[in-house]
Amino acid sequence: MNEITHQLKPVEVVRDQYGFWTHPVLSEYIKTILGNPEYLTEDQLDELKNYFNIEVHEIDMDVDAPKEIIERYWDKNEKKATKDWVPSRPDGEGWFLVCIHSTDDGCVAWWARPKMNLPEVVVESLKEVP
């Protein structure tokens, strides 16, 4: 079996004054390989996931955070409220945080874990399991 040379691994999360953070290896990839775009296209995200052999789960602060944090962020325009949000880890094994960032629609967190690298037919059949 081929070894994955670009497998992204967990690192310590040190959030900035606003609560944002990006995995340093991911940040470097976005800057040097993708040219530091303002946002990633679906193709760029797919390229990133393949390069690092990860699947990504995105969670919106507006859905995940306590109401008080969301109100501070939106109603009081307190952008530092993001720092008080602790994004919920997705169900399943192996998830680690890779970024917390702002979008036009609010704040999101990306969780990642290594892909299982199963044949596509197996992956599709697993989706049918209740």
Summary of the structure (lengths in Angstrom):
residues: 130
radius of gyration: 16.2
end to end distance: 30.6
largest distance: 53.3
contacts: 312
relative contact order: 0.20
helix: 35%
strand: 20%
